[in-house]
Amino acid sequence: MLGAIEAGGTKFVCAVGDEKGKITDRIQIPTTTPEETLPKVIDFFKKYPVEAIGIGSFGPIDVNRESPTYGHITSTPKPGWKDYPFVQTIQDAFDVPMGFHTDVNAAALGEATFGAAKGLDSCLYITVGTGIGAGALVQGQLLQGHSHPEMGHILVRRHPRDPYHGRCPYHDDCLEGLAAGPAIEERWGEKGIRLAEREEVWELEGYYIAQALMQYILILSPKRIILGGGVMNQKQVFPSIYQYLEQFLRDYVSLPELSEYIVSPGLGNDAGITGALLLARQAWSESRKVY
């Protein structure tokens, strides 16, 4: 049996399941402080004979196994979690192999294995919600270099008629600062779910997301792009994204039909937790190798 943790800024989803991504039990826990949240996580897994645990976490996180702070949540603005030894805390409770990556890289892995990018060795998963993040699978491997990608913080051109200053505490008007859920709410005075009929809201959102997609496409050339997160439940934003992306690219690169290339998650809200199960499977397999 495998364990999985999808650690988000708002909630933790914990699950147990098998190597085929089938979930047999799960629990949802509010994300408060580590001292309040993680004992509940540990109590859940103590009920099951887990052989490995995969963690897909909000970040930034340290995913470099050679680093002395591997497994830490690093420079997050979330109170109580900065420089927190996440993996070590779980490892101290369960002496089993651990897989650890960003929540969006876990979701990309889930979608490439069982979801909208199944059968492809390349995809990009982007979540647009409380924050904006992206994970990428390139030639069958999760993208990781010196650290993990932080694609939600790229700079985009401000819309000529958008006076909003931006909300990112680090960069003000980066993509996340202009297009994440809190930015929509602050700019328009209401949560996105209450703005469904306001065409101008989603036209502007499409403008910013399309700019980001253009950059990702030109740099990574993914075989499929998957847009998830709470904001993307407003499906009326997709036509605006397609329209602006075509306008920005100007036929410079050849792409498939955009409605088939840029899609919603095939696994719905389970992309991240399924990917965490797969991280657990990878960690277990690596621990069984004989050298």
C-alpha positions in Angstrom: 0.0 0.0 0.0 1.2 3.5 -0.9 0.6 6.8 0.8 0.2 10.2 -0.8 0.1 13.7 0.4 -1.0 16.7 -1.7 0.0 19.6 0.4 -1.7 22.8 -0.6 -1.7 26.3 0.9 -5.4 25.9 1.8 -5.7 22.1 2.5 -3.8 18.9 2.7 -5.2 15.9 0.9 -3.9 12.6 2.2 -4.7 9.2 0.6 -3.7 5.6 0.4 -3.8 3.6 -2.7 -2.0 1.3 -5.1 0.6 1.7 -7.9 -2.1 2.0 -10.5 -3.3 5.2 -9.0 -6.4 3.7 -7.4 -7.3 5.5 -4.1 -8.8 3.4 -1.4 -9.1 6.0 1.4 -8.5 9.7 1.8 -8.8 12.6 4.2 -8.8 16.4 3.8 -7.1 18.5 6.4 -7.1 22.4 6.6 -3.6 23.8 6.2 -2.9 25.9 9.4 0.4 25.5 11.1 2.8 22.6 10.9 2.2 21.9 14.6 -1.6 21.5 14.0 -1.6 20.0 10.5 1.1 17.4 10.4 0.0 15.4 13.5 -3.3 14.8 11.7 -1.5 13.7 8.6 0.6 11.3 10.6 -2.4 9.9 12.4 -4.1 9.1 9.1 -1.2 7.1 7.8 -0.7 5.2 11.0 -3.9 3.3 10.2 -2.4 1.7 7.2 0.7 -0.4 6.4 2.2 2.1 3.9 5.4 1.0 2.1 6.3 4.4 0.7 4.9 7.9 0.8 4.9 10.5 -2.0 4.5 14.2 -1.2 3.5 16.9 -3.7 3.9 20.2 -1.8 3.3 23.9 -2.2 6.5 25.8 -2.4 9.1 26.9 -2.9 10.7 23.7 -1.7 14.2 22.2 -1.8 14.1 19.2 -4.1 17.9 18.8 -4.5 18.9 15.6 -2.7 22.5 16.8 -2.3 21.3 19.9 -0.4 21.5 20.1 3.4 17.9 21.5 3.3 16.5 18.8 1.0 12.8 18.2 1.9 12.3 21.7 3.4 9.6 24.2 2.4 11.8 27.2 1.9 10.8 30.8 1.2 7.0 30.5 1.3 5.1 33.5 2.7 2.7 31.1 4.5 3.1 31.7 8.2 4.8 28.9 10.1 6.0 27.0 7.1 9.1 28.9 6.0 12.2 26.7 6.2 10.2 23.9 7.6 11.7 20.3 7.4 8.6 18.7 5.8 10.1 15.4 4.5 12.2 14.8 7.7 9.1 15.3 9.9 7.2 12.6 7.9 10.3 10.4 7.7 10.7 10.5 11.5 7.2 9.1 11.9 7.4 6.5 9.1 10.7 4.8 8.2 9.7 4.2 4.5 10.9 5.6 1.2 9.8 9.1 0.5 9.1 10.8 -2.9 9.1 14.6 -2.8 8.3 17.2 -5.4 6.1 20.2 -6.0 2.3 19.8 -6.1 2.2 20.9 -9.7 5.0 18.5 -10.8 3.1 15.8 -9.1 0.0 16.8 -11.0 1.9 16.8 -14.2 3.1 13.3 -13.5 -0.5 12.2 -12.7 -1.9 13.6 -15.9 0.9 12.2 -18.0 0.3 8.7 -16.5 -3.5 8.5 -16.2 -5.0 11.7 -17.4 -5.2 14.2 -20.3 -1.6 13.6 -21.3 -1.6 9.8 -21.0 0.8 8.3 -23.5 2.8 11.4 -24.0 6.4 11.9 -22.8 5.9 15.7 -22.5 3.3 17.9 -20.9 2.8 21.0 -18.9 0.4 21.2 -15.9 -0.5 24.7 -14.7 -2.7 25.5 -11.7 -4.4 28.8 -11.5 -6.0 29.3 -8.1 -4.9 30.9 -4.9 -1.5 31.0 -6.6 -0.1 30.1 -10.0 2.3 27.3 -10.5 3.4 24.9 -13.2 5.0 21.5 -13.5 6.5 20.0 -16.5 7.3 16.5 -17.8 10.1 16.6 -20.4 11.2 13.3 -22.2 9.4 11.4 -19.5 11.2 13.1 -16.6 9.9 15.8 -14.2 11.7 19.1 -14.9 14.2 19.9 -12.3 17.5 21.8 -12.4 19.2 23.8 -9.7 15.7 23.9 -8.2 12.2 23.3 -9.5 10.4 25.6 -11.9 8.5 28.6 -10.5 6.6 29.5 -13.7 3.9 31.4 -12.0 6.3 34.3 -11.3 7.3 35.2 -14.8 6.8 38.8 -15.8 4.0 39.5 -18.3 3.0 42.7 -20.1 0.3 44.6 -18.3 -2.9 45.1 -20.3 -3.1 48.7 -21.5 -6.4 49.2 -19.6 -5.5 47.4 -16.4 -4.5 49.8 -13.6 -4.3 47.0 -11.0 -0.9 47.1 -9.2 -0.5 43.4 -8.6 -0.7 41.2 -5.5 2.5 39.1 -5.4 4.4 39.9 -2.2 7.7 39.4 -4.0 7.1 40.8 -7.5 3.8 42.8 -7.5 2.8 42.4 -11.1 4.2 39.0 -12.2 1.7 36.4 -13.6 0.6 35.3 -10.2 0.3 38.8 -9.0 -2.0 39.8 -11.9 -4.0 36.6 -12.6 -4.3 34.4 -9.5 -7.6 34.1 -7.7 -6.8 36.7 -5.0 -5.8 39.2 -7.7 -9.1 38.7 -9.5 -11.0 39.3 -6.2 -9.0 42.4 -5.3 -9.2 43.9 -8.8 -12.9 43.4 -9.3 -14.1 43.4 -5.7 -15.6 39.9 -5.7 -14.5 36.3 -5.9 -14.2 34.9 -9.4 -17.1 32.5 -8.8 -19.4 35.5 -8.4 -18.0 37.1 -11.6 -19.0 34.4 -14.0 -21.2 36.6 -16.2 -18.7 39.4 -16.4 -17.1 38.9 -19.8 -14.4 41.6 -19.2 -13.1 39.6 -16.2 -12.3 36.5 -18.3 -11.1 38.4 -21.3 -8.4 40.0 -19.1 -7.6 36.7 -17.5 -7.2 35.1 -20.9 -4.8 37.9 -21.9 -2.4 37.2 -19.1 -2.6 33.4 -19.2 -2.0 33.4 -23.0 1.1 35.5 -22.6 2.5 32.9 -20.1 1.5 30.0 -22.4 3.3 31.6 -25.3 6.5 31.8 -23.3 6.2 28.2 -22.0 5.5 26.9 -25.5 8.5 28.7 -27.0 10.8 27.5 -24.3 9.5 23.9 -23.5 7.4 23.0 -26.6 5.2 20.7 -24.5 3.0 18.1 -26.3 0.0 19.1 -24.2 -0.9 21.8 -21.8 -3.3 21.2 -18.9 -4.9 24.1 -17.1 -6.3 23.2 -13.6 -7.0 25.0 -10.4 -10.1 26.8 -9.1 -9.9 29.7 -11.5 -9.9 27.4 -14.5 -13.3 26.0 -13.4 -14.6 29.1 -15.2 -14.5 27.5 -18.6 -15.4 30.7 -20.3 -11.8 31.8 -20.0 -10.6 29.2 -22.4 -11.8 30.9 -25.6 -10.1 34.1 -24.5 -6.9 32.2 -24.0 -7.1 30.6 -27.4 -7.8 33.9 -29.1 -5.0 35.8 -27.4 -2.5 33.0 -27.9 -3.1 32.9 -31.6 -2.8 36.7 -31.7 0.5 36.7 -29.8 2.2 33.8 -31.6 1.2 35.0 -35.1 1.7 31.6 -36.6 5.4 31.6 -35.6 5.2 28.0 -34.5 2.8 25.3 -35.6 0.5 23.9 -33.0 -2.4 21.4 -32.9 -6.0 22.6 -32.6 -5.8 24.7 -29.5 -9.0 23.3 -28.0 -7.3 19.9 -28.1 -3.8 21.1 -27.1 -4.8 23.3 -24.1 -7.2 21.3 -22.0 -8.7 20.8 -18.5 -7.3 18.0 -16.3 -8.4 14.5 -17.3 -8.2 13.5 -13.6 -10.1 16.5 -12.4 -9.3 17.4 -8.8 -7.3 14.2 -8.4 -4.3 15.1 -10.6 -2.2 16.1 -7.6 -3.0 13.3 -5.2 -2.7 10.7 -8.0 0.7 12.1 -8.9 1.8 11.9 -5.2 0.9 8.2 -5.3 3.1 7.9 -8.3 5.9 9.6 -6.5 5.5 7.1 -3.7 5.7 4.3 -6.3 8.9 5.7 -7.8 10.5 6.0 -4.3 9.6 2.5 -3.5 11.0 1.2 -6.8 14.2 3.1 -6.3 14.6 1.6 -2.8 14.4 -1.9 -4.2 17.2 -1.5 -6.7 20.2 -3.7 -6.1 23.5 -2.2 -6.9 
